[in-house]
Amino acid sequence: VQLQASGGGTVQAGGSLRLSCEASGSTYRVNTMGWYRQPPGKPRELVATISRTGARYLTDSVKGRFAVSRGNAKNTGYLQMNSLKPEDTAVYYCNADINIDGNNNLGLWGQGTLVTVSS
């Protein structure tokens, strides 16, 4: 079972990026998916989560600019980032709670993807 994140890059302030996170392998059910970020020299922080049923959470600093969603197959999550600001610059990580066989859950992290917003 693995989690693969993609979609980072460099964008000017005010621009947009869409991050994707796909769970693959023995995934009986993917429960809550989350996005975290770690700005340079700062600790990792929670950005957004989305449950399997679609309940969403966005941290205050990104409300109105970011949107979190999932694909129809529920094993892919997305973070749409609009109106990006230089302070959004960070390595972004996806996280998922995955039930692998109907009984056992795994908490997985994807590899980070770098988002750089230039002013």
N, C-alpha and C positions, 0 to 999 in steps of 0.2 A: 504494500500500500504506500502510495506516495502522493505528495501535494506539489503541484507545479505552478508557480506564479510567473506571470509575464506581463508585459505592457509598459514597463517603465521607460524613461527617456528624459530628454532635456526639452524644455518648453519655455517660452517667454511668459512673463506674468500676464494673467488674463486668459491664457490658453487652457486647453483641455487634454486630458489623457484618460484612457480606460485601462484599468488593470484587470487581469483575469486570473483565476485560481481554479485549477482542475484537480479533482481527486481521482486517482486511477488505481487499478489493482483490485484486491479483494474488499470491495466496499459494499457491504450489505445495505447500509443506510448511512448517508451523510447527514448529521444533525446540524447544529449551529456552525456557521462559518463566520470568521471574523477577520478584520484587517487591523493591523498594528503598524506603527511607524517609529523609526528611531532617527531623529534629527542628529546631525553631527555633534558629538560631545554631550548628548543628552540621553536620558533613559528611554527605553521603548514605551510607547503609549498606545492605548486603545483608540482606534479611529471609528470603527463601525462593526456592527454584527448583524447577522440575519439568521433567523431560525429556519427550520425546515418548513414551517407553516407560514413564513413570510413576515414574522414580527421583526421589526427593524430598530436599531439603535444607531445614532450618530452623535459623536461628541460635539459639544457646543461650537467649537471653533470651525467646524466644517459644515454645519447645518446651513441649508440654502445653497450650498455649492457642490457638495458631494452627494451621490446616491449609491446605495448598495442594493444589489439584486442577485437573483440566482437564475440559472438556466432551467428549462423545463425538466430536464433529467435530474435536477437537484444535486448533481455532483460537481457543478461548476458555479463559481461565484464571481461577481463583478463589482468593481468599485469605479464608478464614473466620477471623474474629478473635473469640475468646471471652475472657471474664474480662479485659476491657481495663483497663489501668492508665493513670494520667495520663502516665507516661513513654512510652506508645505514641503520644502526640500527635505528629503529623508530617504532612508531605505525602508521600503514598505514590505511587510510580511503578511502572508495569509496564514490562517490557523483554522483547523476544523476538528470537530468532535465526530469521530467516525465509528460506527458500529460495524465490526468486521464480519460477524457471523451470527448475529441475532442475540448474542449474549455478552460479548466483550467489546468494550469501547477503547478507542485509541485517541489520544490528543496529538495531532500532527501539526508541524510547522512546515511551510514551504520555504524555499530559499528566498532570500530577499531580492527585491527589484528596486533599483535606484531611480528616484524621481528628483530631478533637478529643475528648479524654477528660477530663471534669470530675471533680473529687474530691468 
